[in-house]
Amino acid sequence: MAGHFERLFAGPSPQGQSEAVATGILRDQFADLRKGIFISMPIATMLSALILAVQMLSHGGLGAVLWFAVVSIINGARLALAAAQPDISGNGPRPVSARLSLYGALALASGIAWAFLAVLADGYTTAQAPLYLIVLAGLSAGSVAYSASYTPAAINFMTLPLLVAAGCVLARGGIENYVLAFTIVLFLGGMVRSALLGQASFRETSRLKYEAREFAAEMDRNSRRDPLTNLLNRYGLEQAIRQLGPSDGPFVTMLVDLDGFKSVNDTYGHNIGDDLLVKVARRIESHAPQGATIARIGGDEFVLLFSAARSAHAAGALASALIAAIAQPDPALNSVRVGASVGIYVSDNPRLTEMLLRADFALYAAKRKGRNEYCIFDAGLDQALERKHCIERDLRGAIEAGALCSWFQPLVRLDTNAVVGFEALLRWQHPLHGAISPPEIVTAARETGLLPLLTETVFRNCCAMIEALAGSGRGDVRVAMNLSPRELEAGNVDDMILDMLKARNLPAAMLEIEITEEAPVDRDRVDEKIGRLADASISIVLDDFGTGFSTLVVLKDSRIRKIKIDKHFVRDLAKSVEDQALVKTVIDLGRALGIEVMAEGVETDADRLILRSLDCMVAQGFLFSPALPAPEALAYEAAHSSRTLAAEALFDPAARRQSGSAA
């Protein structure tokens, strides 16, 4: 019967709920019952003792004593059940449900015992009957109050005693007894309804609590997982690393970056790209050592972290196997081949930032070697990383102190040797690491957020050079500075240039902007800024033509005034017929489009003569001069200007007469 009531009044079925929620609701009911038992059982025992005393005073016999003993034993069993605190954690709802069923069974047994009160009261006909009915009603109300979380505990107890009492009163006949019997039944119905409503409210509150906890736990799990591959994300990787201890080391961190993945998205779309990432994730999982931690921390970057002691393969061998697995041809990708580069760092202590930093440094060392390569972070890379950090740390101070400056390399006409311009090149003599190359300086500035300050510093130096040239009457000599498309895209470099030229009253036509080879993200924004500069009469030069992202389409842009042939085509030009053919083609193409063509990296007189024979008119390189500090560059220009005038006077009689008249 207890099981019947439990099924009938247990509330909504757990169908549709998770097992954890259903178990949590039952545990809350169990805990609430235990608290109520320790209050209700002493009260019930006191009331049963009161009835025993009344019975003994009214000449009750052995039956009253036996009744009291049975009631006390059942109450003791319920108290013992509450005090036992059985282990019901982690085993699902069944153990808790069984414990609640036992509560219900004991409540039913107690109800049967209290139903025998009718026998002691001779069918509730004795003088003490009203007292007994009042006690029974109070106990029933108390059972509802202290068992509000679990309906069977109250209903199993009060149903039989109250129905028996109503039946006994009804059997006595008379309108008053009929009304009393009806009142008892009505009271029972009200108590049952109250018990059902109480349990429903309790279960609903408990359900909401556990569903909220489950939702929060699910959100926490999701916050640790990459939704595409179901691997850990960066946050999940960080949490996993916190669980590791030094005794588990040394640890191997592999940073895997896909080669050619951008081409997959560009050619086949992001859906195919996502499918490929999932396949790569599964391939990494299939090769990972037992117990390894795998995460996806970027678009196409994966991390494999494991204990070196638990791996059957050396880090290099495992990296080679991973690269081979990832590079396997995919039937869905006919025209694109995807590979992988791997950076490896081995450490004794698992610290995420340090591990990823060094593995990333090794990764880019691997990329410099080519596709499908791996590199292990070693002492050499450690020194290189320390150098990088030192440069980044000292860069701002060097800019502010003027230790980082611009030197100027002359641009020379090949027919007259006249200086027609200068290119501003960065120079920094670091106190510890010596001369720092311009690419290193620019990279450090970009990674430390100092690129706008560096660009402004270089432009100020260019303005000072323009001012000096204009002051000496050489307004025909231009000064060039390098800008990358990403610099144009990210900041307001165009405003800075135009505002400073205007503020210093400098001719914009003396400035050249050499656009370096780099693919911008927002081409429209870059084009707009280049247009503003070109409209202000600033010459736009396409630097390093023939490499990187330059294409013939760029030459259709009417804002391009000059192209500079990359030094890799010019160096040893006299020894390469193929390079000569390429350079000749570029020069002819520039002439046809009205674009000036110049060459950089001229180091031998033979290369100069070849360029001159190919109709290249302007060049720069060590053959003429290295980059010089501004005063020396100005002196170099003045000296060449004097020699050029002297040469012209020597071969031109009119110029010679003019020179003599001036003397």
N, C-alpha and C positions, 0 to 999 in steps of 0.2 A: 504493500500500500504506500510506503514511503517513496518508493521509486515511481509509483503512479503519480503521486502529488508532485514530485520533482519534475517529471516530464510535463505535467499539466500546467504548473505555475512557475516554471523556471525562467520565464520571460522569452524574448525573441531567440530563435534558433541561431547558433553561431555560424550558420551557413552564410557565406558572404564575408564573414570576418576571418582575419588571419588567426592561426592557432595561438599566436602570441597574445593577441587581444582577448580571445576567448579565455585563455588561461589566466590572464591578468584580472579579468572580471571575477572569475571564480576565486582567485586568491584574495581579492578585496572582500568578497562575501565571507570567505573563511575567516579573515582577520577581524571583520566587523562582528561576526558571531562570537568569536573568542572574547572580545572585549565585553559584549553584552552578557555572556554567560557568567562572568565573574561578578556581575551586579545582580542579575536576575535569579541565579541559583540560590544565593544566601537568602534573598527575599522569599522565594518559593519555599525554602526549607523552614523559615520562620513561620510562614502562614500555615504550612502543614503541621508544624508543632503546635500552633494555636488551636487548630482543629482537633488534634490529638488531646490537648488539655481539656477542651470543651467536651469532647466525647468521654474522657475519663471522669469529669465532674458530673456528667449526666448518666453515669453508670454504664459507660461503654466498656466493652470487654476486649478479648483477644483480637477480634477483627480490626479494631482501630489501631492496635499496636502493630499488627501485621501490615495494615495499609500504610502506616507511617514508615515502617521499615522498607517496604518496597519503593515508596516514593523517594526516600532518602538514598537508597541504593542507586536508583536511576539518576537522581540529581548528582550523586557522587561520580557516577560514570561519565556524565556530561562534563563535570568539572575536570575530571582526569583527562578526558579527550581534549579539552581546551588547553590544559596545562602541558600536554605532551609535546607540543610544537614539532610535529613531524617535518622531515625534510621533503618539501614538495617543489623544490626549485629545479628547473631545467628538464622536467619530465613530461611536459605537455599538460593538458587539462584533466586527464584521467585520474591521477592520484588525488587531485583537489576535489574533483567531482565525487570520488568514492568517500572521502572524508566528510563532505557535506551530506552525502546520502546517509552516512552513519549518524550524523547529527539529526537528520530527519527521522531516522528509525528510532532513536532514543526519545525524540519529542513525541512520536506516536506512542511509544511504550509509556511515557509519562502521562499522555492523554488518556490511555486505557486505564492506568492506575487511578487518575482523578475521576474517571467515569464511575469507579466503584464507590465514590463519595455518596452516590445516590443510594447505595445499599446501606451505608452507615447511617444515612438520614431517613431510612424507611421510605424511599421514594419521595424525599423532600416533604415529608408530612410532619416531621418532628418540630418542636419549638425552635430548634437551632437552624432550621432550613433556610430562613432568610439570610442568616449570617453566612451559611455555606454558599449560597448563591452570590452574595456580594463578594466573598473571597474568590469564587470561581470567575466572576466577571472581571475582578481586578487582575487576576492572574492572566486571563485571556488578553486583556488590554495591554498588560505588561509584556506578554510574549510578542505581541505585534510591535510594541515600541522597541524592545531590545533585539528583535529579529527582523527588523525592517529590511535588511539586505537580502534575506533568504526566506521566502514565503513558506516553504514546507515546515520549517522549524516552528512557526506560529500556528499554521493551519492544522498540521498533524496533531499538535497538542490540544487545541481548543475545540475542534470540531466534535469529537465523540462526547466529551463531558457535557458540552452545551446542548447537543441533540438529545442526550439521555435526560438531562434536566428538563428540557422542553417537553419530552415525551412523558416524564413522570408528572409534571404539572398539568399537562393536558389530560392525563388519565384520571385526575381527581375530579374533573368536571366543574361546571359552574362558569359563569361569564368572567369572573375575576381571574380564574385560572387560565381560561382560554386567552384572555388578553395578556396574561403574564407569559404564557407559552409563546404567543405571537411575538411578544417583546424580546424573549430570549432568542428566537429564530432571527428576528430583525437585527438584534445586536450581533449575532453570529455573522449574518450577511454583511453588516457594516464593517466588522473586523476583518473578514476575508477580503472585502474590497479594499480596505485600507492597507492590508498586507500586500496585496497585489500591486497597488499603486506605489507603495513604498519601495518594493523590490524593483519595479520598472524604473522608478526615478534613480535608485541607487545604481542599477546596472547601466543606465544611460550615461550617468555622470562618470562611472568607471570606464565605460566604453570610449567616451570622448577623451578621457585622460590618456588611455593606452593608445588610441589611434593617433593622438597628438604626439605621443612619445615615438610611436612607430614612424610617423611622418617625419619627425625631426631626425630620427635615426636614418631613415631613407635619404633624407636631404644630406645628412652628414656623409653617408656612403657615396652618394652621387657627387658630392663636392670633392671626393678623393679619386673619382674615376673619370677617365676620358670617355665621353658618351659614344664616340665612334668605334673605338677599338676595345673598349672595356678594360683597357690597361689602367694602371694608376696614372694620375696626372701629377703635376709638379708638387701640389699640396699633399697628395697621397704618398708620393715618394718621400717627401720630408717627414711625414708621420711614420712611414715604415722604417726610415733610417734611425729615428729616435728609439726604436725598439731594439736596435743592434748594440752590442757591447764590444769593447776592445778585445775580449777573449774570443770573439767570433772571427777576428781578422787573421791575416791581412785581407783587405777588400779590393776587388777589381771593379772599377767603374768603366764601362764602355759607352761612349757617346756615339750613336749611329746616326748619320745624316745622309739622306738620299741624294744621289747625283742624277740630275735630269728630271726631277719630279715636276718642276715648273712647266716643262714642255708637255708633260702629260695633261696637266690642267688646261694649258693653252690650246692643245691640239684636240683633246677628247672631252674636255669639260670636267667639272668638279665631281660629278657623280662617279665617273670612272676613276678619278684621282682618289676619291674616298674608298672605293673598292680596293684599289691598290694598297692604300695604307692599312686596311684591315688584313690583306694578304701578308703584307710585310710583318705586321704584328704577330700573326700566327707562325710565320717562319722563324721569327726571333724566339717565340715561345718554344718551338719544337727543338731548337738548338741550345736553349738555356740550360745551365746546370741545375740539378735538383735544389729546390729552395731559393732560386734566384728571384730577385725583385725586378720587375720590368715596368717601365713607364713610358708614356708619350708626353713629352714636355714642350713640344712646339709643332708647327705645321707638319714637318717631315723629319723631326728629330726624336729619337728613341734613346732610352737609357736602360742598360742592362747592368745590374749590380749583384755581385755574388761573392761568397767567401772563396778565396783562392784555395783553401784547404779542401773544400768540398767539390772542386771541379776536377774532372778526370783529364782535362786538356789544359795546356798552357794558354795564357791569354792571347798570344799571337796566333796560335793554331785555331783557337775558337773564333777569333776575329776573321781569319781567312775563310773559315767554314761559313760564317754569317754572310760575308761579302759574296761568296759564291752562291749561297742560297737566295739572297735578295736579287742578284744579277741574273737569275734564271729567266729566260724569255717568257713573257706573258702573252698568251694567244690573243688577249684583248687589245694589246698594244703592238700594232704592226710596224709603225714607223718610228717609234720612240724606244730607246733602250735605257733602262733605269739601273743604276748601280748604287753603291754605298761607300762612304768613307767612314772610318772608325778611329776615334781618339780614345786612348786607353790610359788610365791613371790607376796606380796601385798605392794604397795607403793603409796604415795600421788603424787609424781612427776614422770612423765614418762621420764626416761633416759635409753636408750637402753643398754649400757654397764653394768650399775648397775643392771638392771632388769634381764638380761640374766645371769650375773655372779651369782647372788643369787639364781635364779631359777635353774641354773645348779648345784649349790652346794646342793640344796634340792633334785634335781633329783638323784644324786648319793647316797644321804642318803636313798632315796626310794629304789634304786637298792640294797643297802646293806640289806634291809629287805626282798628282794625276788622279784619274778616277780609279775606284775599286782598290784603294790603298788603306792601310792602317798605320798608325804611329803610336808608339808608347812614350809617355811623358818621362823623360830622363833628365840627367843633370844638365845637359846642354839646353834643353827646353826650359828647365828651371831658371837658368841664368838669363835666357832670352825673355822669360816672363818677368823676372825681376827688373830687367832693363826696361821693359814696357811700362811696368808700374812706376818705376823711377821717373821716366820721361813724363808720364801722365801727371805724376805728383808735382813735378817741378815746372810744368809748362806755364801755368798762370804767372808764377813769380818771374819767369824768364821774359814773358810778354810785358809785364808791368815794369820790369827793371830795364827794359830795352836790350836785354841779352839776345833776344830773338829779333833778327833784323832782316832787311831785304837787301840783297846784292843784285847787281844789274848786269846781264850778259848782252853784249852788243849784237845787233842785227845789221849785217853788212851787205851792200850791193856788190855783186860779183864783177860787174864791169868797171866800177870806179873805186871800189874799196871804201866808199863813203858809208859812214854810220847813219842808218835811217831809222833806227829804233833801239829800244832796250826791252828785255824781258826781265821782270822782277822775279827773283828766285829766293826762297827762304833759306836762311842760314842760322844755325844755332850751335855754338860750341859748348856742349854740356861739360860742367866741371869734372864729372866722373866718367862719362861715356864718350867724350870727345864729340866729333862732328855728327850731328843728327840729320839724316836725309829728309828732304821736304816731304816725301810720302809718309814717313814715320811721324813727322810733326802734324800733318793734316789728319792722319788717322787718330793720333792721340787727342787732338783738338775736338774731333767729331765725337769720340767716345766719352770725353769729359764735359761736353757741352760748351766748349770754348771756341768753336768754329766761327761764330759771329764776331767774337772779339779778335780772333786771328785775322779774319778777312778785313775787318776795319783797320787793323794795324798795318797790314800790307798795303791797303789802299792809301792810307795816310803817307806811307813811304813813297808810293807812286806819285801822290800829289806833290810831295816835296821835290821829287825828281823833275816833274813837269814844270814846276815853278822855277827851278834852277835853269832848265833848258830854255824856257820862254824868256827868262831874264837875260840870257846870253844871246838872244836873237835866233835861237834854233827852234822856232815853232813848227818846223817841218819834221822834227824827230818825234816819233811816237813812243809811248811807254806802255808795255803790255803787262797785265796781271792775269793769273789763272783763276777761273771759277768753275766749280762743278755744277751740273744741272741740279743736284740735290741741295746745294747751297742756295741757288736761286729759288728753288721750290719751297724750302723750309722757312726762310726769313724774308726780311724786307731789304735785301741787298741793293736792289735797284733804287729804292728811296734814299738809302745811305749814300750811294755813289752820286746820284744827281744832286742831292742837297749839299754835299760837301763841295762838289765842283762849283756850284752856284755861290756858296758861302765864301770860297777862296778865290772866286772870279777867275777860274782856270778854263782854258778852251777844251771843250769836250772832245774835239777832233784830235787832240794829242793823246787820247787814251784809247787803248785797245783791250778788249776782253777776250781772252782765249778760253773757249769753252772746252773743258777736258772731257775725255771719253767716260761717260757713266750714264746708265739708263735711268731717267727720272721716273717717278711714279705717276705724277700728274703733269703730263706733257703740255696740256693747255695752259696751266699756270706758268710753266717755264717759258713757253712761247710768248705769252703776254709780257713777261718781264724783259725778255730779249728784245721784243718789239719796242718797249719804252726806251731801252738803252740805245738801240739803233736809230730811233727817231730823234734822239738827242745828238746825233752825229758821232756817237762812239762806234768805233770799228769793231765788228764781231768776227773773230777768227776761230776756225774749227781746228783744234789742236790734235796732234797725233793722228792725222788722217791715214786711213788704211788699216787701223787696228780697232779693237773694241766694237762699239756699236755704230760706227759711222757707216753710212750707206750712200749710194748715188742719189737717193731721194733727197737727202739733206742738201745737196748742191743746188736743188731747184729753189731753195729758200733765198729770196733776193736780199735778205738781211746779211747773209754770209759774204764778207768782203775779201776774206783771205783764207786759204787752207795751208796748214803746215804739215809737210810730209814727215812721217814718223822717222826717228833716227835709225830704226832697225832696217829700213829700206836704203838709208843713205850711207851708213857705215860700211866701208869696203865696197862702195858702189862700183869702183873701177874694176873689181874682180868678178862681178856678177852681171852677166848679160841679161838674166831674167829680171833682176832688180832695175837695171837700166831701162828695160822695156816698160816695166810698171811705172817708173818715175816719169818717163816720157809721155805715157798715156795720161797720167794725172795732169801734167803740165799742159798738154794739148787740150784736155777737157776743160781745165780752168780758163785757158785763153778763150776757148769757144764760148764759155759762159760769162766772161768778163770778170773772173775771180782771180786775184793775185795768188800765186803759188810760191811758197818759200820752203826751204829745207832746214832741218835741224840735225845736229850731231855730225857736222863736217869736221873731220880730224886730220885729213891728209890733203896735200896739194893735188894729188891725183883725183880725189873725189871732187874737189873744187872745180878742176878743169872739166871733168865729165859733166857736172851740173851746169857749168857755163855752156858747154856744147849742146846741152839739152834745152837751152833757153830758160833755165831757172835763174831768176834775177837777184833773189835775196836769200841769204843763208846765215846760220849762226853755228858756232861750235868752237872747240878748243883750238882749231887752226887759227882762228882770228883772235879769240880771247876767251878766258873763262869768265864766270860771273865775278864782278868787282864791287867793292864798296862804292857807295854813291860818289864820293869825291874823286876816286880813281877812275870811275866810269866816265865822269864828266871830263876829266883830263884826257882820257883815251879818246873821247869824241872830239875834243878840241884839237888834239894832235892830228887825228885823221882828217879833220876838216881842213887844217892848214896844209897837210900833204896833198889833199885832193885839189885844193885851189892852186897849189904850186904846179901840180901835174897838168892841170887844165891850162895854166898860163904858159907852160912849156910847149904844149902842142897846139895852142890856140893863139895866133898873133894878136887878135883883138883883145883877148883876155890878158895877154902879156903887156900890151900898151896901157890897158886899164889899170893893171897892177902897178906899172911903173908910175903912172900919173898919180895914183893914190899914194905911192911912196913919196 
